Amino acid sequence: MTDHKSKARNGQPVGNTTTTYEFQFPQPKEKVPFKHFLYNPKDGTCLGRTASSWAKILIFYAIFYAVLAALFAICLQILFKTISDHEPKYKLGDSLIGENPGMGYRPLSEETERGSIIKLNIQNPKESEYWIELLDDFLEQYKNKTHLPNGGLNQQHCDFNTKVAEGKSCSVDIDNFGPCSPKQHYGYKNQKPCVFLKLNKIYGWEPSYYDAADLPSEMSKDLAEHIKSLPLSQQKQIWISCKGQHSVDNELIKNISYYPTRGFPSFYYPYKNVPDYLSPLVAIQIEPATYNQLISIECRAWARNIIYSGSIRDRMGSVTFQINIDKPADNNLNSTASA
C-alpha cells in the first residue's frame, strides 16, 4: 500500500489519496469427486477430456501405429526376400560356423555336476538305466521314423554302390550297431558301454577323403591297415580313431570296437537340409582293462579338410570324454560270462 500527495492542475495539493494493490494468492484446486472424473456433466468431459479431444487423440494414435505397422511389415518382407527356408544365406567360410565340423558324443548328461564323465556302477541298476534312457532319447528319431518331418518316407537305403536320389536322404539302421544296439542295452549292462559319435551338420560341406596310398603319418597303424584292407569304393569315409588321451589311459583300455563301420560313409554328404535327414553315427564300445579307474578317451575324425587340434582350449576335429566303470561283484562276473 503506498501513500502520495496529489496536486491539482494549478500545482496546489488537494489532499491525501490512498491506492490499494491486491495480490492474488494461489488457491487450492477444487476437489473433484471420482464420479465427476469419470464423467463431468458440467464440462461434458470423460476422464478429463471432451469428446472432440478423445476423437483427435484416437485418430492420431491410430494413424501413428498404422504407419509403424506398415513400416515393420515392409522391413520383414525385405528380410524374407533375402533368406531361404531351405538353405542359409551365408555358407561354409562366409558363415560363423565355418567349414570345419565339430564332433560330439552321446550319452551326455544334463546334470552339470557329472561333467563329461560316464560313470557306470553295475551293482546299481539305476545308474545303468540312467545312461540307457539318455541314449534312448537321443536315438528316438532313428528308432521311430514317425518323429521325422515326413515320417521317414523321404529316406532310402544307401550303400557305396547306390547313388542317392535327388531330394532323398539316407537312412540309418540302428540294428547294424551290433552290441551297441538298443536290444543289447548299448552294452551298459555288461561293463562294456557304448558311446555314439557324430559330426555337426554344415550345409554344403563335402569331405575330402584320404587315399589308401597317401595316409597321414600321424594316423594310427591299426586304422591305416583297416583302410588299406577295404575295397577302393569303401575307402571314401570320414575315418574315426579313438584312444586313451594320455599314455596311462591307453594302459587302462583293453579294446575299442567300432560299429557299424569305422567311419562316416560318403553317401551321407553333403548335407543339403533334405527332409528326414539323420546324421550318420559311429558307435564305439569300450572294454576296460581294469575297473575303478577314470579313463580319458579322445576320438578324432580323419579327412583332408578337417582341421585337428588337441588343445584343451581350442579343440577341433575331435572330442574327449571320461569313463569310470566300477568293479562288478563276482556273481555279476559269472552271470556276464555265462551270458
C-alpha positions as a Markdown table, in Angstrom:
| # | Residue | x | y | z |
|---|---|---|---|---|
| 1 | Met | 0.0 | 0.0 | 0.0 |
| 2 | Thr | 1.5 | 3.4 | -1.0 |
| 3 | Asp | 0.6 | 7.0 | 0.1 |
| 4 | His | 1.3 | 10.1 | -2.0 |
| 5 | Lys | 0.0 | 13.6 | -2.4 |
| 6 | Ser | -1.9 | 14.6 | -5.5 |
| 7 | Lys | -1.7 | 18.1 | -6.9 |
| 8 | Ala | -4.3 | 20.0 | -8.8 |
| 9 | Arg | -3.7 | 21.3 | -12.2 |
| 10 | Asn | -2.6 | 24.6 | -10.7 |
| 11 | Gly | 0.1 | 22.9 | -8.6 |
| 12 | Gln | -1.7 | 23.2 | -5.3 |
| 13 | Pro | -2.2 | 20.0 | -3.2 |
| 14 | Val | -5.8 | 18.9 | -2.9 |
| 15 | Gly | -5.3 | 16.3 | -0.2 |
| 16 | Asn | -4.0 | 12.8 | 0.5 |
| 17 | Thr | -5.2 | 9.8 | -1.6 |
| 18 | Thr | -4.5 | 6.0 | -1.0 |
| 19 | Thr | -4.1 | 3.4 | -3.7 |
| 20 | Thr | -4.6 | -0.2 | -2.7 |
| 21 | Tyr | -3.0 | -3.2 | -4.6 |
| 22 | Glu | -4.5 | -6.7 | -4.1 |
| 23 | Phe | -2.2 | -9.7 | -4.5 |
| 24 | Gln | -3.9 | -13.0 | -5.6 |
| 25 | Phe | -2.5 | -16.0 | -3.8 |
| 26 | Pro | -2.9 | -19.4 | -5.4 |
| 27 | Gln | -6.0 | -21.2 | -4.3 |
| 28 | Pro | -6.1 | -24.9 | -3.8 |
| 29 | Lys | -7.6 | -26.8 | -6.7 |
| 30 | Glu | -11.2 | -27.7 | -6.2 |
| 31 | Lys | -11.5 | -31.4 | -5.3 |
| 32 | Val | -13.4 | -33.3 | -8.0 |
| 33 | Pro | -15.3 | -36.4 | -7.0 |
| 34 | Phe | -14.2 | -39.6 | -8.7 |
| 35 | Lys | -17.6 | -39.9 | -10.5 |
| 36 | His | -17.1 | -36.5 | -11.9 |
| 37 | Phe | -13.6 | -37.6 | -13.1 |
| 38 | Leu | -15.3 | -40.4 | -15.0 |
| 39 | Tyr | -17.9 | -38.1 | -16.4 |
| 40 | Asn | -18.3 | -34.4 | -15.6 |
| 41 | Pro | -21.8 | -33.2 | -16.8 |
| 42 | Lys | -20.8 | -29.6 | -16.2 |
| 43 | Asp | -17.8 | -29.6 | -18.6 |
| 44 | Gly | -19.0 | -32.5 | -20.7 |
| 45 | Thr | -15.7 | -34.4 | -20.2 |
| 46 | Cys | -15.0 | -38.1 | -19.8 |
| 47 | Leu | -11.7 | -38.9 | -18.0 |
| 48 | Gly | -10.7 | -35.3 | -18.2 |
| 49 | Arg | -11.2 | -35.0 | -22.0 |
| 50 | Thr | -14.0 | -33.8 | -24.2 |
| 51 | Ala | -15.4 | -36.0 | -26.9 |
| 52 | Ser | -13.6 | -34.0 | -29.6 |
| 53 | Ser | -10.3 | -34.3 | -27.7 |
| 54 | Trp | -10.7 | -38.0 | -27.4 |
| 55 | Ala | -11.5 | -38.3 | -31.1 |
| 56 | Lys | -8.4 | -36.3 | -32.1 |
| 57 | Ile | -6.0 | -38.3 | -29.9 |
| 58 | Leu | -7.5 | -41.7 | -31.0 |
| 59 | Ile | -7.2 | -40.7 | -34.7 |
| 60 | Phe | -3.6 | -39.6 | -34.1 |
| 61 | Tyr | -2.6 | -42.9 | -32.5 |
| 62 | Ala | -4.5 | -45.0 | -35.0 |
| 63 | Ile | -2.6 | -43.3 | -37.9 |
| 64 | Phe | 0.7 | -43.5 | -35.9 |
| 65 | Tyr | 0.5 | -47.2 | -35.2 |
| 66 | Ala | -0.8 | -48.0 | -38.7 |
| 67 | Val | 2.2 | -46.3 | -40.2 |
| 68 | Leu | 4.5 | -48.0 | -37.7 |
| 69 | Ala | 3.0 | -51.5 | -38.5 |
| 70 | Ala | 3.3 | -50.8 | -42.2 |
| 71 | Leu | 7.0 | -49.9 | -41.9 |
| 72 | Phe | 7.6 | -53.0 | -39.8 |
| 73 | Ala | 5.8 | -55.2 | -42.4 |
| 74 | Ile | 7.8 | -53.8 | -45.2 |
| 75 | Cys | 11.1 | -54.4 | -43.4 |
| 76 | Leu | 10.0 | -58.0 | -42.7 |
| 77 | Gln | 9.2 | -58.6 | -46.4 |
| 78 | Ile | 12.5 | -57.2 | -47.4 |
| 79 | Leu | 14.2 | -59.5 | -44.9 |
| 80 | Phe | 12.3 | -62.6 | -46.0 |
| 81 | Lys | 13.3 | -61.9 | -49.6 |
| 82 | Thr | 16.9 | -62.3 | -48.7 |
| 83 | Ile | 16.7 | -65.6 | -46.8 |
| 84 | Ser | 15.6 | -69.1 | -47.7 |
| 85 | Asp | 13.7 | -71.7 | -45.9 |
| 86 | His | 15.9 | -74.4 | -47.2 |
| 87 | Glu | 19.5 | -73.1 | -47.0 |
| 88 | Pro | 21.4 | -70.5 | -45.0 |
| 89 | Lys | 22.3 | -67.2 | -46.6 |
| 90 | Tyr | 25.9 | -67.5 | -45.6 |
| 91 | Lys | 27.6 | -70.8 | -46.1 |
| 92 | Leu | 30.9 | -72.5 | -45.2 |
| 93 | Gly | 33.7 | -69.9 | -45.0 |
| 94 | Asp | 31.3 | -67.0 | -45.1 |
| 95 | Ser | 29.3 | -68.2 | -42.1 |
| 96 | Leu | 30.1 | -68.0 | -38.4 |
| 97 | Ile | 30.1 | -71.8 | -38.2 |
| 98 | Gly | 32.9 | -72.1 | -40.7 |
| 99 | Glu | 33.8 | -75.2 | -42.7 |
| 100 | Asn | 35.5 | -77.4 | -40.0 |
| 101 | Pro | 32.8 | -79.6 | -38.4 |
| 102 | Gly | 33.0 | -80.3 | -34.7 |
| 103 | Met | 32.5 | -83.7 | -33.2 |
| 104 | Gly | 30.0 | -84.6 | -30.4 |
| 105 | Tyr | 29.2 | -87.7 | -28.4 |
| 106 | Arg | 26.3 | -89.3 | -26.6 |
| 107 | Pro | 25.3 | -90.1 | -23.9 |
| 108 | Leu | 25.8 | -86.6 | -22.5 |
| 109 | Ser | 24.4 | -86.0 | -19.0 |
| 110 | Glu | 22.3 | -82.8 | -18.4 |
| 111 | Glu | 23.5 | -82.8 | -14.8 |
| 112 | Thr | 26.4 | -80.4 | -14.8 |
| 113 | Glu | 27.9 | -82.0 | -11.7 |
| 114 | Arg | 28.6 | -85.1 | -13.7 |
| 115 | Gly | 30.6 | -83.2 | -16.3 |
| 116 | Ser | 31.8 | -85.3 | -19.2 |
| 117 | Ile | 32.2 | -88.4 | -17.1 |
| 118 | Ile | 30.2 | -91.6 | -17.9 |
| 119 | Lys | 30.2 | -93.4 | -14.6 |
| 120 | Leu | 28.9 | -96.9 | -14.6 |
| 121 | Asn | 28.2 | -99.0 | -11.5 |
| 122 | Ile | 26.9 | -102.4 | -12.4 |
| 123 | Gln | 25.8 | -103.0 | -8.8 |
| 124 | Asn | 23.5 | -100.1 | -9.1 |
| 125 | Pro | 20.9 | -100.8 | -11.8 |
| 126 | Lys | 19.5 | -97.2 | -11.7 |
| 127 | Glu | 22.9 | -96.0 | -12.8 |
| 128 | Ser | 22.8 | -98.2 | -15.9 |
| 129 | Glu | 19.2 | -97.3 | -16.6 |
| 130 | Tyr | 20.1 | -93.6 | -16.5 |
| 131 | Trp | 22.6 | -93.8 | -19.3 |
| 132 | Ile | 20.4 | -96.2 | -21.3 |
| 133 | Glu | 17.5 | -93.7 | -21.1 |
| 134 | Leu | 19.7 | -90.9 | -22.3 |
| 135 | Leu | 20.6 | -92.9 | -25.4 |
| 136 | Asp | 17.0 | -94.0 | -26.0 |
| 137 | Asp | 16.0 | -90.3 | -26.1 |
| 138 | Phe | 18.9 | -89.4 | -28.4 |
| 139 | Leu | 18.1 | -92.3 | -30.8 |
| 140 | Glu | 14.3 | -91.8 | -30.7 |
| 141 | Gln | 14.2 | -90.4 | -34.3 |
| 142 | Tyr | 16.5 | -93.2 | -35.5 |
| 143 | Lys | 14.2 | -95.8 | -34.0 |
| 144 | Asn | 10.8 | -94.3 | -34.6 |
| 145 | Lys | 10.5 | -92.7 | -38.1 |
| 146 | Thr | 7.1 | -91.2 | -37.2 |
| 147 | His | 9.1 | -88.4 | -35.3 |
| 148 | Leu | 10.6 | -87.3 | -38.6 |
| 149 | Pro | 9.0 | -84.4 | -40.7 |
| 150 | Asn | 7.8 | -86.8 | -43.4 |
| 151 | Gly | 7.6 | -89.9 | -41.3 |
| 152 | Gly | 10.8 | -91.3 | -42.9 |
| 153 | Leu | 9.1 | -91.6 | -46.3 |
| 154 | Asn | 11.9 | -89.4 | -47.8 |
| 155 | Gln | 14.6 | -91.8 | -46.7 |
| 156 | Gln | 16.2 | -94.6 | -48.8 |
| 157 | His | 18.7 | -97.3 | -48.2 |
| 158 | Cys | 22.1 | -96.3 | -49.3 |
| 159 | Asp | 25.4 | -98.0 | -49.9 |
| 160 | Phe | 28.7 | -97.3 | -51.8 |
| 161 | Asn | 27.3 | -98.7 | -55.0 |
| 162 | Thr | 23.9 | -96.9 | -54.9 |
| 163 | Lys | 23.5 | -93.2 | -55.9 |
| 164 | Val | 21.3 | -91.2 | -53.6 |
| 165 | Ala | 18.2 | -90.0 | -55.5 |
| 166 | Glu | 17.6 | -86.2 | -55.8 |
| 167 | Gly | 15.8 | -84.9 | -52.8 |
| 168 | Lys | 16.2 | -88.1 | -50.8 |
| 169 | Ser | 18.3 | -88.8 | -47.7 |
| 170 | Cys | 20.0 | -91.9 | -46.5 |
| 171 | Ser | 18.5 | -93.9 | -43.6 |
| 172 | Val | 20.5 | -95.1 | -40.5 |
| 173 | Asp | 19.7 | -98.6 | -39.4 |
| 174 | Ile | 20.3 | -98.9 | -35.7 |
| 175 | Asp | 20.1 | -102.7 | -35.9 |
| 176 | Asn | 23.5 | -102.6 | -37.6 |
| 177 | Phe | 25.2 | -101.4 | -34.4 |
| 178 | Gly | 25.6 | -104.9 | -33.0 |
| 179 | Pro | 26.3 | -105.0 | -29.3 |
| 180 | Cys | 25.7 | -101.2 | -29.2 |
| 181 | Ser | 22.1 | -101.5 | -30.4 |
| 182 | Pro | 19.1 | -100.8 | -28.1 |
| 183 | Lys | 18.3 | -104.5 | -27.9 |
| 184 | Gln | 21.7 | -105.0 | -26.2 |
| 185 | His | 21.1 | -102.0 | -23.9 |
| 186 | Tyr | 24.1 | -100.3 | -25.5 |
| 187 | Gly | 26.5 | -102.5 | -23.5 |
| 188 | Tyr | 25.7 | -100.7 | -20.2 |
| 189 | Lys | 24.6 | -103.9 | -18.5 |
| 190 | Asn | 27.7 | -105.9 | -19.1 |
| 191 | Gln | 30.5 | -103.4 | -18.3 |
| 192 | Lys | 31.2 | -102.6 | -22.0 |
| 193 | Pro | 29.5 | -99.3 | -22.5 |
| 194 | Cys | 29.0 | -97.8 | -26.0 |
| 195 | Val | 29.4 | -94.2 | -26.9 |
| 196 | Phe | 27.9 | -92.7 | -30.1 |
| 197 | Leu | 29.9 | -90.2 | -32.1 |
| 198 | Lys | 28.6 | -87.7 | -34.7 |
| 199 | Leu | 29.7 | -84.7 | -36.7 |
| 200 | Asn | 28.0 | -81.4 | -36.6 |
| 201 | Lys | 25.9 | -80.7 | -39.7 |
| 202 | Ile | 27.3 | -77.9 | -42.0 |
| 203 | Tyr | 25.3 | -77.1 | -45.1 |
| 204 | Gly | 27.0 | -77.8 | -48.3 |
| 205 | Trp | 30.2 | -79.2 | -46.7 |
| 206 | Glu | 31.8 | -82.1 | -48.6 |
| 207 | Pro | 34.6 | -84.0 | -47.0 |
| 208 | Ser | 37.9 | -84.6 | -48.9 |
| 209 | Tyr | 38.8 | -88.2 | -48.3 |
| 210 | Tyr | 42.2 | -89.8 | -47.8 |
| 211 | Asp | 43.6 | -92.2 | -50.3 |
| 212 | Ala | 44.9 | -95.5 | -49.0 |
| 213 | Ala | 48.2 | -94.7 | -50.8 |
| 214 | Asp | 48.6 | -91.3 | -49.1 |
| 215 | Leu | 47.6 | -91.6 | -45.5 |
| 216 | Pro | 49.0 | -89.1 | -42.9 |
| 217 | Ser | 51.9 | -90.3 | -40.9 |
| 218 | Glu | 50.2 | -89.5 | -37.6 |
| 219 | Met | 47.3 | -91.8 | -38.3 |
| 220 | Ser | 47.3 | -94.9 | -36.0 |
| 221 | Lys | 48.7 | -98.0 | -37.5 |
| 222 | Asp | 45.6 | -100.1 | -37.0 |
| 223 | Leu | 43.3 | -97.6 | -38.7 |
| 224 | Ala | 45.7 | -97.3 | -41.7 |
| 225 | Glu | 45.8 | -101.1 | -42.1 |
| 226 | His | 42.0 | -101.2 | -41.8 |
| 227 | Ile | 41.6 | -98.6 | -44.7 |
| 228 | Lys | 44.0 | -100.5 | -46.9 |
| 229 | Ser | 42.1 | -103.7 | -46.4 |
| 230 | Leu | 38.9 | -102.3 | -47.8 |
| 231 | Pro | 37.8 | -102.1 | -51.5 |
| 232 | Leu | 38.5 | -98.8 | -53.1 |
| 233 | Ser | 34.8 | -97.8 | -53.2 |
| 234 | Gln | 34.5 | -98.2 | -49.4 |
| 235 | Gln | 37.5 | -96.1 | -48.6 |
| 236 | Lys | 35.5 | -92.9 | -49.1 |
| 237 | Gln | 34.7 | -92.3 | -45.5 |
| 238 | Ile | 35.5 | -89.8 | -42.7 |
| 239 | Trp | 37.5 | -92.1 | -40.5 |
| 240 | Ile | 37.3 | -92.3 | -36.8 |
| 241 | Ser | 40.0 | -93.3 | -34.4 |
| 242 | Cys | 39.7 | -93.5 | -30.6 |
| 243 | Lys | 42.5 | -94.0 | -28.0 |
| 244 | Gly | 43.4 | -93.0 | -24.5 |
| 245 | Gln | 44.0 | -89.3 | -24.2 |
| 246 | His | 47.3 | -90.0 | -22.4 |
| 247 | Ser | 49.7 | -92.9 | -22.3 |
| 248 | Val | 48.4 | -94.0 | -18.9 |
| 249 | Asp | 44.9 | -94.1 | -20.3 |
| 250 | Asn | 45.9 | -96.5 | -23.1 |
| 251 | Glu | 47.1 | -99.0 | -20.5 |
| 252 | Leu | 43.6 | -99.0 | -18.9 |
| 253 | Ile | 41.9 | -99.8 | -22.2 |
| 254 | Lys | 41.7 | -103.5 | -23.3 |
| 255 | Asn | 39.8 | -102.9 | -26.6 |
| 256 | Ile | 37.8 | -100.4 | -28.5 |
| 257 | Ser | 35.3 | -101.7 | -31.2 |
| 258 | Tyr | 33.5 | -99.6 | -33.9 |
| 259 | Tyr | 30.0 | -100.2 | -35.2 |
| 260 | Pro | 28.7 | -100.4 | -37.9 |
| 261 | Thr | 31.9 | -99.2 | -39.6 |
| 262 | Arg | 34.9 | -97.2 | -38.6 |
| 263 | Gly | 33.8 | -94.0 | -40.3 |
| 264 | Phe | 31.0 | -91.9 | -41.7 |
| 265 | Pro | 30.3 | -93.1 | -45.3 |
| 266 | Ser | 30.5 | -90.6 | -48.2 |
| 267 | Phe | 26.8 | -91.1 | -49.2 |
| 268 | Tyr | 25.6 | -89.1 | -46.2 |
| 269 | Tyr | 27.4 | -86.0 | -47.6 |
| 270 | Pro | 27.0 | -83.2 | -48.5 |
| 271 | Tyr | 24.2 | -82.1 | -46.1 |
| 272 | Lys | 21.5 | -80.2 | -48.0 |
| 273 | Asn | 18.8 | -79.9 | -45.4 |
| 274 | Val | 16.7 | -82.6 | -47.1 |
| 275 | Pro | 13.7 | -83.6 | -45.1 |
| 276 | Asp | 14.1 | -86.7 | -42.9 |
| 277 | Tyr | 17.9 | -86.4 | -42.9 |
| 278 | Leu | 19.6 | -88.1 | -40.0 |
| 279 | Ser | 23.3 | -87.6 | -39.2 |
| 280 | Pro | 25.4 | -90.8 | -39.6 |
| 281 | Leu | 26.6 | -92.3 | -36.3 |
| 282 | Val | 29.6 | -94.4 | -35.3 |
| 283 | Ala | 29.3 | -96.3 | -32.0 |
| 284 | Ile | 32.4 | -97.3 | -30.1 |
| 285 | Gln | 32.4 | -99.9 | -27.4 |
| 286 | Ile | 35.0 | -99.6 | -24.7 |
| 287 | Glu | 36.2 | -102.7 | -22.9 |
| 288 | Pro | 38.3 | -101.7 | -19.9 |
| 289 | Ala | 41.5 | -103.5 | -18.8 |
| 290 | Thr | 40.8 | -102.6 | -15.2 |
| 291 | Tyr | 38.0 | -101.2 | -13.1 |
| 292 | Asn | 37.6 | -98.3 | -10.7 |
| 293 | Gln | 39.8 | -96.1 | -12.8 |
| 294 | Leu | 39.0 | -92.9 | -14.6 |
| 295 | Ile | 39.8 | -93.4 | -18.3 |
| 296 | Ser | 40.1 | -90.3 | -20.6 |
| 297 | Ile | 39.4 | -91.1 | -24.2 |
| 298 | Glu | 39.9 | -89.0 | -27.3 |
| 299 | Cys | 38.2 | -89.6 | -30.6 |
| 300 | Arg | 39.3 | -87.9 | -33.8 |
| 301 | Ala | 37.8 | -87.5 | -37.3 |
| 302 | Trp | 40.1 | -88.0 | -40.3 |
| 303 | Ala | 39.6 | -86.2 | -43.6 |
| 304 | Arg | 41.8 | -83.9 | -45.6 |
| 305 | Asn | 39.7 | -80.8 | -44.9 |
| 306 | Ile | 39.0 | -81.5 | -41.2 |
| 307 | Ile | 41.5 | -79.5 | -39.1 |
| 308 | Tyr | 42.6 | -81.2 | -36.0 |
| 309 | Ser | 43.7 | -79.5 | -32.7 |
| 310 | Gly | 44.1 | -81.4 | -29.5 |
| 311 | Ser | 44.3 | -78.2 | -27.5 |
| 312 | Ile | 42.1 | -78.1 | -24.4 |
| 313 | Arg | 41.1 | -74.6 | -25.1 |
| 314 | Asp | 40.7 | -74.7 | -28.9 |
| 315 | Arg | 39.9 | -78.3 | -29.6 |
| 316 | Met | 38.9 | -79.0 | -33.3 |
| 317 | Gly | 38.1 | -82.2 | -35.2 |
| 318 | Ser | 38.0 | -84.3 | -32.1 |
| 319 | Val | 36.2 | -84.9 | -28.8 |
| 320 | Thr | 37.2 | -86.2 | -25.4 |
| 321 | Phe | 35.2 | -87.8 | -22.6 |
| 322 | Gln | 35.8 | -89.9 | -19.5 |
| 323 | Ile | 34.6 | -93.3 | -18.4 |
| 324 | Asn | 34.7 | -94.8 | -14.9 |
| 325 | Ile | 33.4 | -98.4 | -14.5 |
| 326 | Asp | 33.2 | -99.8 | -11.0 |
| 327 | Lys | 34.4 | -103.3 | -10.5 |
| 328 | Pro | 31.4 | -105.7 | -10.6 |
| 329 | Ala | 30.8 | -108.3 | -7.9 |
| 330 | Asp | 31.9 | -111.9 | -8.6 |
| 331 | Asn | 28.4 | -113.1 | -9.1 |
| 332 | Asn | 27.8 | -110.4 | -11.7 |
| 333 | Leu | 31.0 | -111.5 | -13.5 |
| 334 | Asn | 29.9 | -115.1 | -13.5 |
| 335 | Ser | 26.4 | -114.2 | -14.9 |
| 336 | Thr | 28.0 | -112.0 | -17.6 |
| 337 | Ala | 30.4 | -114.8 | -18.6 |
| 338 | Ser | 27.6 | -117.3 | -18.8 |
| 339 | Ala | 25.5 | -114.8 | -20.9 |
